[in-house]
Amino acid sequence: MSMHSTSTVSYPRADVDPPSGSLFPHKHLLGIWGLDPTSIKHLLDVADGYADQNRTANKNSSICAGLTQINLFFENSTRTLMSFEIAGKRLGLDTISMSTGSSSIKKGETLLDTAATLNAMHPDVLVVRHGDSGAVKLLSEKMDCAVINAGDGRAEHPTQALLDALTIRRRKGQIHGQTIVICGDIAHSRVARSNIYLLNAMGARVRLVAPPTLLPKDVDRLGVEVFHRMDEGLKGADVVMMLRLQQERMKGAFLPSLREYYKFWGLTREKLNAAKDDVLIMHPGPMNRGVEIASDVADDIDRSAIEEQVEMGVAVRMACIDVLTRGLPQRVNADKAEETKS
């Protein structure tokens, strides 16, 4: 059975500060919520160029030489941290990573003290991952530099949504009009939330497929169609995006067993038959094979874009760092020098 949401989704403006007339008039990237389609498209267009550049021998640039990037991760994440490190270094930034997942720094006054300490070091970009929703926004209010949200609690993971969108656009040609199905643990997924905001803003038709216990309480206000059966939700899908079961965020009995979950909501080749023949298969990783996705589906060279998502992650993060630092004096001088050379 499906439930169709008829609510109207409105998108507020995000923090506005940088140069007037910019296609991305925001000081920080705290979430997709608040970005209009023009801002999203601009980030994707810039990232598209970096995706092509990263496939050449000359991957590196010096446009951000002299700038400093600090990656502050209160939660562990191998792929996101490495992706931001590579992105910063390819643009010429001095990149420093701090993993604080096992420290006593968590929230409240200590978090504000951390912000004050970092701000005194005058970084140009601060990339933050935190287990509490809203923690990155709190830090951004105390920092003079650009702040990028690398995931906060259950709230948002904007660069993941952007890299997913870039992958879809490059493989399908456009996002508008595509039927995109997000399956699995929606309730605990900041990836799902950011993707829903972005895909709705860009004109896609968004469906969610999940057991009732793994749907967010505000699902009626998200402007999506909701299904509990895979065969119904996947019918005619252009893109299927599977999500990891986030058992570390679950408190209580959300599922009878992993075996039962795979039986009803794991993506298998049989279930995939309901989708279009050229359906694109995605997963933000890390994957639990045999739980949310079958290995032969994940490794399907014609349909799976999972490795390409990782590749697009570097390009998208390069684009975000590039765009957010364009108004800095060092960048203005460097850009003028580049223009003089050309």
Sequence and secondary structure as in RCSB ss.txt:
>XXXX:A:sequence
MSMHSTSTVSYPRADVDPPSGSLFPHKHLLGIWGLDPTSIKHLLDVADGYADQNRTANKNSSICAGLTQINLFFE
NSTRTLMSFEIAGKRLGLDTISMSTGSSSIKKGETLLDTAATLNAMHPDVLVVRHGDSGAVKLLSEKMDCAVINA
GDGRAEHPTQALLDALTIRRRKGQIHGQTIVICGDIAHSRVARSNIYLLNAMGARVRLVAPPTLLPKDVDRLGVE
VFHRMDEGLKGADVVMMLRLQQERMKGAFLPSLREYYKFWGLTREKLNAAKDDVLIMHPGPMNRGVEIASDVADD
IDRSAIEEQVEMGVAVRMACIDVLTRGLPQRVNADKAEETKS
>XXXX:A:secstr
 EEE             S TT SS  S B  STT  HHHHHHHHHHHHHHHHHTTSS     TTTT EEEEEESS
  HHHHHHHHHHHHHTT EEEEEE TTSS  SHHHHHHHHHHHHHT  SEEEEEESSTTHHHHHHTT SSEEEEE
EETTTB HHHHHHHHHHHHHHHS STT EEEEES  TT HHHHHHHHHHHHTT EEEEE  GGGS TTGGGS  E
EES HHHHTTT SEEEE    GGG  S   S HHHHHHHHSB HHHHTTS TT EEE  S   BTTTB HHHHT 
TTTB HHHHHHHHHHHHHHHHHHHTTTSHHHHHHHHHHHHH 
